[in-house]
């Protein structure tokens, strides 16, 4: 455990930010899973709706610094491509 006051504070701040980032990542995974489920069920309308929600959540995570810009872009592109490839 740290002895210096500023180091103790940094530990607390890091814990708070870590919990926030985990929550945001978990939320993004949930929305991505909804898109995948819609694709597997073959429902194009539901897939498009889920895709719109997932893109919004991924963009929010990117703006908050949870995901790097390229990572967010890659996730969005792969989901969009999967939905577009539906028959």
Biopython code that builds the backbone (N, CA, C, O; Angstrom):
import numpy as np
from Bio.PDB.StructureBuilder import StructureBuilder

atoms = [
    (1, "UNK", "N", (0.848, -1.187, 0.000)),
    (1, "UNK", "CA", (0.000, 0.000, 0.000)),
    (1, "UNK", "C", (0.888, 1.242, 0.000)),
    (1, "UNK", "O", (1.959, 1.257, 0.607)),
    (2, "UNK", "N", (0.433, 2.263, -0.677)),
    (2, "UNK", "CA", (1.198, 3.500, -0.786)),
    (2, "UNK", "C", (1.217, 4.254, 0.549)),
    (2, "UNK", "O", (0.279, 4.175, 1.342)),
    (3, "UNK", "N", (2.306, 4.982, 0.769)),
    (3, "UNK", "CA", (2.424, 5.790, 1.990)),
    (3, "UNK", "C", (2.148, 7.263, 1.708)),
    (3, "UNK", "O", (1.697, 7.992, 2.591)),
    (4, "UNK", "N", (2.415, 7.698, 0.493)),
    (4, "UNK", "CA", (2.275, 9.110, 0.140)),
    (4, "UNK", "C", (0.803, 9.417, -0.143)),
    (4, "UNK", "O", (0.099, 8.639, -0.786)),
    (5, "UNK", "N", (0.360, 10.570, 0.354)),
    (5, "UNK", "CA", (-1.051, 10.947, 0.248)),
    (5, "UNK", "C", (-1.524, 11.011, -1.210)),
    (5, "UNK", "O", (-2.613, 10.534, -1.531)),
    (6, "UNK", "N", (-0.714, 11.595, -2.081)),
    (6, "UNK", "CA", (-1.113, 11.725, -3.482)),
    (6, "UNK", "C", (-1.199, 10.356, -4.168)),
    (6, "UNK", "O", (-2.036, 10.147, -5.045)),
    (7, "UNK", "N", (-0.332, 9.435, -3.764)),
    (7, "UNK", "CA", (-0.356, 8.087, -4.332)),
    (7, "UNK", "C", (-1.615, 7.341, -3.896)),
    (7, "UNK", "O", (-2.212, 6.596, -4.673)),
    (8, "UNK", "N", (-2.010, 7.558, -2.630)),
    (8, "UNK", "CA", (-3.248, 6.939, -2.130)),
    (8, "UNK", "C", (-4.451, 7.455, -2.912)),
    (8, "UNK", "O", (-5.349, 6.691, -3.263)),
    (9, "UNK", "N", (-4.458, 8.761, -3.180)),
    (9, "UNK", "CA", (-5.557, 9.361, -3.939)),
    (9, "UNK", "C", (-5.594, 8.788, -5.359)),
    (9, "UNK", "O", (-6.665, 8.463, -5.870)),
    (10, "UNK", "N", (-4.439, 8.667, -5.985)),
    (10, "UNK", "CA", (-4.375, 8.132, -7.349)),
    (10, "UNK", "C", (-4.938, 6.711, -7.395)),
    (10, "UNK", "O", (-5.618, 6.348, -8.354)),
    (11, "UNK", "N", (-4.665, 5.914, -6.381)),
    (11, "UNK", "CA", (-5.193, 4.547, -6.323)),
    (11, "UNK", "C", (-6.715, 4.575, -6.313)),
    (11, "UNK", "O", (-7.358, 3.806, -7.027)),
    (12, "UNK", "N", (-7.293, 5.462, -5.503)),
    (12, "UNK", "CA", (-8.755, 5.576, -5.429)),
    (12, "UNK", "C", (-9.351, 6.049, -6.752)),
    (12, "UNK", "O", (-10.372, 5.530, -7.204)),
    (13, "UNK", "N", (-8.698, 7.045, -7.372)),
    (13, "UNK", "CA", (-9.189, 7.582, -8.639)),
    (13, "UNK", "C", (-9.124, 6.512, -9.731)),
    (13, "UNK", "O", (-10.051, 6.372, -10.529)),
    (14, "UNK", "N", (-8.034, 5.768, -9.759)),
    (14, "UNK", "CA", (-7.869, 4.712, -10.765)),
    (14, "UNK", "C", (-8.937, 3.636, -10.587)),
    (14, "UNK", "O", (-9.488, 3.137, -11.568)),
    (15, "UNK", "N", (-9.230, 3.279, -9.332)),
    (15, "UNK", "CA", (-10.274, 2.275, -9.083)),
    (15, "UNK", "C", (-11.624, 2.751, -9.609)),
    (15, "UNK", "O", (-12.362, 1.982, -10.225)),
    (16, "UNK", "N", (-11.940, 4.003, -9.370)),
    (16, "UNK", "CA", (-13.207, 4.576, -9.838)),
    (16, "UNK", "C", (-13.287, 4.547, -11.358)),
    (16, "UNK", "O", (-14.300, 4.142, -11.927)),
    (17, "UNK", "N", (-12.208, 4.982, -12.012)),
    (17, "UNK", "CA", (-12.187, 5.011, -13.479)),
    (17, "UNK", "C", (-12.237, 3.604, -14.063)),
    (17, "UNK", "O", (-12.872, 3.382, -15.094)),
    (18, "UNK", "N", (-11.570, 2.651, -13.406)),
    (18, "UNK", "CA", (-11.575, 1.271, -13.874)),
    (18, "UNK", "C", (-12.986, 0.696, -13.842)),
    (18, "UNK", "O", (-13.412, 0.032, -14.787)),
    (19, "UNK", "N", (-13.706, 0.950, -12.763)),
    (19, "UNK", "CA", (-15.084, 0.459, -12.648)),
    (19, "UNK", "C", (-15.969, 1.077, -13.720)),
    (19, "UNK", "O", (-16.802, 0.389, -14.309)),
    (20, "UNK", "N", (-15.797, 2.372, -13.978)),
    (20, "UNK", "CA", (-16.576, 3.069, -15.002)),
    (20, "UNK", "C", (-16.289, 2.485, -16.377)),
    (20, "UNK", "O", (-17.210, 2.233, -17.154)),
    (21, "UNK", "N", (-15.004, 2.269, -16.680)),
    (21, "UNK", "CA", (-14.614, 1.714, -17.980)),
    (21, "UNK", "C", (-15.155, 0.300, -18.165)),
    (21, "UNK", "O", (-15.600, -0.053, -19.257)),
    (22, "UNK", "N", (-15.119, -0.512, -17.107)),
    (22, "UNK", "CA", (-15.654, -1.871, -17.191)),
    (22, "UNK", "C", (-17.148, -1.845, -17.491)),
    (22, "UNK", "O", (-17.643, -2.633, -18.297)),
    (23, "UNK", "N", (-17.861, -0.931, -16.836)),
    (23, "UNK", "CA", (-19.303, -0.818, -17.044)),
    (23, "UNK", "C", (-19.608, -0.425, -18.488)),
    (23, "UNK", "O", (-20.519, -0.974, -19.108)),
    (24, "UNK", "N", (-18.845, 0.521, -19.016)),
    (24, "UNK", "CA", (-19.072, 0.981, -20.395)),
    (24, "UNK", "C", (-18.744, -0.133, -21.385)),
    (24, "UNK", "O", (-19.493, -0.358, -22.335)),
    (25, "UNK", "N", (-17.618, -0.838, -21.167)),
    (25, "UNK", "CA", (-17.250, -1.951, -22.058)),
    (25, "UNK", "C", (-18.313, -3.044, -22.038)),
    (25, "UNK", "O", (-18.658, -3.607, -23.076)),
    (26, "UNK", "N", (-18.824, -3.334, -20.852)),
    (26, "UNK", "CA", (-19.854, -4.352, -20.701)),
    (26, "UNK", "C", (-21.114, -3.948, -21.468)),
    (26, "UNK", "O", (-21.740, -4.778, -22.127)),
    (27, "UNK", "N", (-21.477, -2.679, -21.377)),
    (27, "UNK", "CA", (-22.655, -2.165, -22.076)),
    (27, "UNK", "C", (-22.482, -2.304, -23.585)),
    (27, "UNK", "O", (-23.410, -2.705, -24.286)),
    (28, "UNK", "N", (-21.287, -1.971, -24.083)),
    (28, "UNK", "CA", (-21.005, -2.085, -25.519)),
    (28, "UNK", "C", (-21.119, -3.546, -25.952)),
    (28, "UNK", "O", (-21.703, -3.842, -26.995)),
    (29, "UNK", "N", (-20.564, -4.455, -25.156)),
    (29, "UNK", "CA", (-20.627, -5.884, -25.491)),
    (29, "UNK", "C", (-22.072, -6.363, -25.570)),
    (29, "UNK", "O", (-22.417, -7.171, -26.432)),
    (30, "UNK", "N", (-22.919, -5.862, -24.668)),
    (30, "UNK", "CA", (-24.334, -6.240, -24.662)),
    (30, "UNK", "C", (-25.003, -5.804, -25.960)),
    (30, "UNK", "O", (-25.745, -6.575, -26.567)),
    (31, "UNK", "N", (-24.744, -4.573, -26.388)),
    (31, "UNK", "CA", (-25.350, -4.065, -27.620)),
    (31, "UNK", "C", (-24.825, -4.813, -28.847)),
    (31, "UNK", "O", (-25.581, -5.081, -29.780)),
    (32, "UNK", "N", (-23.542, -5.148, -28.850)),
    (32, "UNK", "CA", (-22.962, -5.913, -29.960)),
    (32, "UNK", "C", (-23.605, -7.300, -30.016)),
    (32, "UNK", "O", (-23.896, -7.819, -31.094)),
    (33, "UNK", "N", (-23.820, -7.890, -28.841)),
    (33, "UNK", "CA", (-24.445, -9.207, -28.770)),
    (33, "UNK", "C", (-25.867, -9.172, -29.337)),
    (33, "UNK", "O", (-26.309, -10.122, -29.984)),
    (34, "UNK", "N", (-26.581, -8.060, -29.084)),
    (34, "UNK", "CA", (-27.938, -7.909, -29.615)),
    (34, "UNK", "C", (-27.921, -7.878, -31.139)),
    (34, "UNK", "O", (-28.806, -8.439, -31.785)),
    (35, "UNK", "N", (-26.917, -7.225, -31.712)),
    (35, "UNK", "CA", (-26.783, -7.183, -33.169)),
    (35, "UNK", "C", (-26.509, -8.589, -33.695)),
    (35, "UNK", "O", (-27.128, -9.023, -34.667)),
    (36, "UNK", "N", (-25.581, -9.299, -33.054)),
    (36, "UNK", "CA", (-25.238, -10.658, -33.489)),
    (36, "UNK", "C", (-26.458, -11.585, -33.419)),
    (36, "UNK", "O", (-26.674, -12.398, -34.317)),
    (37, "UNK", "N", (-27.239, -11.461, -32.367)),
    (37, "UNK", "CA", (-28.443, -12.285, -32.208)),
    (37, "UNK", "C", (-29.439, -11.995, -33.315)),
    (37, "UNK", "O", (-30.046, -12.914, -33.865)),
    (38, "UNK", "N", (-29.611, -10.719, -33.645)),
    (38, "UNK", "CA", (-30.533, -10.340, -34.717)),
    (38, "UNK", "C", (-30.057, -10.868, -36.068)),
    (38, "UNK", "O", (-30.868, -11.287, -36.894)),
    (39, "UNK", "N", (-28.747, -10.848, -36.291)),
    (39, "UNK", "CA", (-28.189, -11.369, -37.545)),
    (39, "UNK", "C", (-28.437, -12.872, -37.645)),
    (39, "UNK", "O", (-28.839, -13.378, -38.692)),
    (40, "UNK", "N", (-28.190, -13.578, -36.539)),
    (40, "UNK", "CA", (-28.384, -15.036, -36.534)),
    (40, "UNK", "C", (-29.848, -15.415, -36.740)),
    (40, "UNK", "O", (-30.148, -16.433, -37.363)),
    (41, "UNK", "N", (-30.764, -14.586, -36.212)),
    (41, "UNK", "CA", (-32.185, -14.890, -36.376)),
    (41, "UNK", "C", (-32.669, -14.539, -37.777)),
    (41, "UNK", "O", (-33.731, -14.997, -38.200)),
    (42, "UNK", "N", (-31.898, -13.730, -38.499)),
    (42, "UNK", "CA", (-32.242, -13.396, -39.878)),
    (42, "UNK", "C", (-33.217, -12.236, -40.010)),
    (42, "UNK", "O", (-33.778, -12.021, -41.085)),
    (43, "UNK", "N", (-33.427, -11.490, -38.939)),
    (43, "UNK", "CA", (-34.357, -10.362, -38.959)),
    (43, "UNK", "C", (-33.607, -9.085, -39.327)),
    (43, "UNK", "O", (-32.914, -8.492, -38.501)),
    (44, "UNK", "N", (-33.764, -8.669, -40.605)),
    (44, "UNK", "CA", (-33.018, -7.516, -41.119)),
    (44, "UNK", "C", (-33.411, -6.217, -40.402)),
    (44, "UNK", "O", (-32.544, -5.413, -40.057)),
    (45, "UNK", "N", (-34.709, -6.012, -40.179)),
    (45, "UNK", "CA", (-35.171, -4.775, -39.536)),
    (45, "UNK", "C", (-34.649, -4.675, -38.103)),
    (45, "UNK", "O", (-34.185, -3.619, -37.672)),
    (46, "UNK", "N", (-34.730, -5.774, -37.383)),
    (46, "UNK", "CA", (-34.244, -5.787, -36.002)),
    (46, "UNK", "C", (-32.730, -5.602, -35.965)),
    (46, "UNK", "O", (-32.205, -4.940, -35.069)),
    (47, "UNK", "N", (-32.032, -6.180, -36.930)),
    (47, "UNK", "CA", (-30.575, -6.051, -37.001)),
    (47, "UNK", "C", (-30.182, -4.593, -37.238)),
    (47, "UNK", "O", (-29.240, -4.094, -36.622)),
    (48, "UNK", "N", (-30.904, -3.911, -38.131)),
    (48, "UNK", "CA", (-30.607, -2.505, -38.401)),
    (48, "UNK", "C", (-30.859, -1.636, -37.173)),
    (48, "UNK", "O", (-30.085, -0.726, -36.874)),
    (49, "UNK", "N", (-31.942, -1.925, -36.470)),
    (49, "UNK", "CA", (-32.269, -1.173, -35.256)),
    (49, "UNK", "C", (-31.195, -1.404, -34.181)),
    (49, "UNK", "O", (-30.735, -0.462, -33.535)),
    (50, "UNK", "N", (-30.811, -2.654, -34.007)),
    (50, "UNK", "CA", (-29.775, -2.996, -33.026)),
    (50, "UNK", "C", (-28.434, -2.394, -33.417)),
    (50, "UNK", "O", (-27.661, -1.967, -32.559)),
    (51, "UNK", "N", (-28.162, -2.361, -34.726)),
    (51, "UNK", "CA", (-26.906, -1.782, -35.216)),
    (51, "UNK", "C", (-26.845, -0.295, -34.878)),
    (51, "UNK", "O", (-25.807, 0.202, -34.442)),
    (52, "UNK", "N", (-27.950, 0.412, -35.076)),
    (52, "UNK", "CA", (-27.979, 1.845, -34.796)),
    (52, "UNK", "C", (-27.692, 2.104, -33.317)),
    (52, "UNK", "O", (-26.937, 3.015, -32.977)),
    (53, "UNK", "N", (-28.295, 1.301, -32.442)),
    (53, "UNK", "CA", (-28.067, 1.449, -31.005)),
    (53, "UNK", "C", (-26.625, 1.107, -30.635)),
    (53, "UNK", "O", (-26.010, 1.787, -29.813)),
    (54, "UNK", "N", (-26.091, 0.050, -31.247)),
    (54, "UNK", "CA", (-24.717, -0.378, -30.947)),
    (54, "UNK", "C", (-23.709, 0.674, -31.400)),
    (54, "UNK", "O", (-22.752, 0.965, -30.683)),
    (55, "UNK", "N", (-23.919, 1.244, -32.582)),
    (55, "UNK", "CA", (-23.009, 2.275, -33.090)),
    (55, "UNK", "C", (-23.013, 3.474, -32.151)),
    (55, "UNK", "O", (-21.968, 4.066, -31.883)),
    (56, "UNK", "N", (-24.188, 3.826, -31.655)),
    (56, "UNK", "CA", (-24.302, 4.943, -30.719)),
    (56, "UNK", "C", (-23.510, 4.666, -29.442)),
    (56, "UNK", "O", (-22.780, 5.532, -28.961)),
    (57, "UNK", "N", (-23.652, 3.472, -28.903)),
    (57, "UNK", "CA", (-22.933, 3.126, -27.659)),
    (57, "UNK", "C", (-21.419, 3.070, -27.880)),
    (57, "UNK", "O", (-20.649, 3.515, -27.029)),
    (58, "UNK", "N", (-20.997, 2.526, -29.019)),
    (58, "UNK", "CA", (-19.560, 2.448, -29.312)),
    (58, "UNK", "C", (-18.989, 3.861, -29.450)),
    (58, "UNK", "O", (-17.892, 4.143, -28.968)),
    (59, "UNK", "N", (-19.737, 4.742, -30.110)),
    (59, "UNK", "CA", (-19.281, 6.121, -30.280)),
    (59, "UNK", "C", (-19.188, 6.844, -28.936)),
    (59, "UNK", "O", (-18.260, 7.620, -28.706)),
    (60, "UNK", "N", (-20.148, 6.587, -28.056)),
    (60, "UNK", "CA", (-20.094, 7.191, -26.720)),
    (60, "UNK", "C", (-18.863, 6.703, -25.970)),
    (60, "UNK", "O", (-18.174, 7.489, -25.319)),
    (61, "UNK", "N", (-18.587, 5.406, -26.060)),
    (61, "UNK", "CA", (-17.416, 4.843, -25.379)),
    (61, "UNK", "C", (-16.136, 5.454, -25.930)),
    (61, "UNK", "O", (-15.193, 5.716, -25.184)),
    (62, "UNK", "N", (-16.109, 5.681, -27.243)),
    (62, "UNK", "CA", (-14.935, 6.303, -27.861)),
    (62, "UNK", "C", (-14.759, 7.736, -27.356)),
    (62, "UNK", "O", (-13.645, 8.153, -27.038)),
    (63, "UNK", "N", (-15.853, 8.483, -27.285)),
    (63, "UNK", "CA", (-15.765, 9.882, -26.861)),
    (63, "UNK", "C", (-15.342, 10.007, -25.398)),
    (63, "UNK", "O", (-14.752, 11.015, -25.006)),
    (64, "UNK", "N", (-15.641, 8.987, -24.591)),
    (64, "UNK", "CA", (-15.251, 9.001, -23.181)),
    (64, "UNK", "C", (-13.846, 8.455, -22.964)),
    (64, "UNK", "O", (-13.345, 8.446, -21.839)),
    (65, "UNK", "N", (-13.208, 7.997, -24.047)),
    (65, "UNK", "CA", (-11.835, 7.528, -23.945)),
    (65, "UNK", "C", (-11.700, 6.080, -23.540)),
    (65, "UNK", "O", (-10.600, 5.631, -23.219)),
    (66, "UNK", "N", (-12.802, 5.331, -23.546)),
    (66, "UNK", "CA", (-12.734, 3.916, -23.172)),
    (66, "UNK", "C", (-12.132, 3.110, -24.318)),
    (66, "UNK", "O", (-11.340, 2.193, -24.097)),
    (67, "UNK", "N", (-12.519, 3.465, -25.558)),
    (67, "UNK", "CA", (-11.971, 2.809, -26.750)),
    (67, "UNK", "C", (-11.160, 3.817, -27.555)),
    (67, "UNK", "O", (-11.514, 4.993, -27.634)),
    (68, "UNK", "N", (-10.075, 3.346, -28.149)),
    (68, "UNK", "CA", (-9.303, 4.149, -29.085)),
    (68, "UNK", "C", (-10.152, 4.372, -30.334)),
    (68, "UNK", "O", (-11.012, 3.553, -30.657)),
    (69, "UNK", "N", (-9.915, 5.465, -31.026)),
    (69, "UNK", "CA", (-10.726, 5.821, -32.202)),
    (69, "UNK", "C", (-10.711, 4.717, -33.257)),
    (69, "UNK", "O", (-11.751, 4.395, -33.833)),
    (70, "UNK", "N", (-9.538, 4.137, -33.513)),
    (70, "UNK", "CA", (-9.439, 3.085, -34.526)),
    (70, "UNK", "C", (-10.178, 1.818, -34.104)),
    (70, "UNK", "O", (-10.775, 1.136, -34.937)),
    (71, "UNK", "N", (-10.136, 1.507, -32.820)),
    (71, "UNK", "CA", (-10.833, 0.328, -32.307)),
    (71, "UNK", "C", (-12.337, 0.499, -32.478)),
    (71, "UNK", "O", (-13.025, -0.419, -32.923)),
    (72, "UNK", "N", (-12.839, 1.664, -32.126)),
    (72, "UNK", "CA", (-14.272, 1.938, -32.262)),
    (72, "UNK", "C", (-14.688, 1.871, -33.727)),
    (72, "UNK", "O", (-15.723, 1.298, -34.067)),
    (73, "UNK", "N", (-13.872, 2.460, -34.582)),
    (73, "UNK", "CA", (-14.159, 2.458, -36.012)),
    (73, "UNK", "C", (-14.186, 1.034, -36.562)),
    (73, "UNK", "O", (-15.052, 0.686, -37.365)),
    (74, "UNK", "N", (-13.241, 0.224, -36.127)),
    (74, "UNK", "CA", (-13.169, -1.172, -36.584)),
    (74, "UNK", "C", (-14.396, -1.953, -36.138)),
    (74, "UNK", "O", (-14.970, -2.710, -36.921)),
    (75, "UNK", "N", (-14.801, -1.775, -34.885)),
    (75, "UNK", "CA", (-15.981, -2.480, -34.373)),
    (75, "UNK", "C", (-17.233, -2.095, -35.160)),
    (75, "UNK", "O", (-18.033, -2.952, -35.535)),
    (76, "UNK", "N", (-17.391, -0.791, -35.405)),
    (76, "UNK", "CA", (-18.550, -0.306, -36.155)),
    (76, "UNK", "C", (-18.541, -0.862, -37.576)),
    (76, "UNK", "O", (-19.577, -1.292, -38.084)),
    (77, "UNK", "N", (-17.372, -0.854, -38.218)),
    (77, "UNK", "CA", (-17.260, -1.331, -39.597)),
    (77, "UNK", "C", (-17.601, -2.815, -39.695)),
    (77, "UNK", "O", (-18.299, -3.232, -40.619)),
    (78, "UNK", "N", (-17.120, -3.602, -38.758)),
    (78, "UNK", "CA", (-17.378, -5.047, -38.801)),
    (78, "UNK", "C", (-18.853, -5.357, -38.569)),
    (78, "UNK", "O", (-19.414, -6.239, -39.220)),
    (79, "UNK", "N", (-19.481, -4.634, -37.644)),
    (79, "UNK", "CA", (-20.909, -4.842, -37.407)),
    (79, "UNK", "C", (-21.721, -4.419, -38.625)),
    (79, "UNK", "O", (-22.643, -5.123, -39.036)),
    (80, "UNK", "N", (-21.378, -3.264, -39.205)),
    (80, "UNK", "CA", (-22.102, -2.769, -40.370)),
    (80, "UNK", "C", (-21.979, -3.729, -41.541)),
    (80, "UNK", "O", (-22.948, -3.991, -42.253)),
    (81, "UNK", "N", (-20.779, -4.246, -41.731)),
    (81, "UNK", "CA", (-20.535, -5.189, -42.819)),
    (81, "UNK", "C", (-21.359, -6.468, -42.627)),
    (81, "UNK", "O", (-21.904, -7.011, -43.588)),
    (82, "UNK", "N", (-21.443, -6.941, -41.389)),
    (82, "UNK", "CA", (-22.194, -8.157, -41.096)),
    (82, "UNK", "C", (-23.691, -7.950, -41.362)),
    (82, "UNK", "O", (-24.359, -8.832, -41.902)),
    (83, "UNK", "N", (-24.210, -6.777, -40.978)),
    (83, "UNK", "CA", (-25.633, -6.493, -41.212)),
    (83, "UNK", "C", (-25.909, -6.326, -42.694)),
    (83, "UNK", "O", (-26.929, -6.791, -43.202)),
    (84, "UNK", "N", (-24.989, -5.656, -43.391)),
    (84, "UNK", "CA", (-25.161, -5.424, -44.842)),
    (84, "UNK", "C", (-25.106, -6.742, -45.620)),
    (84, "UNK", "O", (-25.710, -6.864, -46.686)),
    (85, "UNK", "N", (-24.379, -7.727, -45.082)),
    (85, "UNK", "CA", (-24.211, -9.006, -45.789)),
    (85, "UNK", "C", (-25.422, -9.910, -45.647)),
    (85, "UNK", "O", (-25.483, -10.970, -46.270)),
    (86, "UNK", "N", (-26.399, -9.497, -44.824)),
    (86, "UNK", "CA", (-27.596, -10.328, -44.649)),
    (86, "UNK", "C", (-28.376, -10.393, -45.962)),
    (86, "UNK", "O", (-28.466, -9.408, -46.694)),
    (87, "UNK", "N", (-28.931, -11.560, -46.244)),
    (87, "UNK", "CA", (-29.658, -11.759, -47.508)),
    (87, "UNK", "C", (-31.013, -11.097, -47.475)),
    (87, "UNK", "O", (-31.758, -11.164, -48.453)),
]
sb = StructureBuilder()
sb.init_structure("model")
sb.init_model(0)
sb.init_chain("A")
sb.init_seg("    ")
for serial, (resi, resn, name, xyz) in enumerate(atoms, 1):
    if name == "N":
        sb.init_residue(resn, " ", resi, " ")
    sb.init_atom(name, np.array(xyz, "f"), 0.0, 1.0, " ", f" {name:<3s}", serial, name[0])
structure = sb.get_structure()
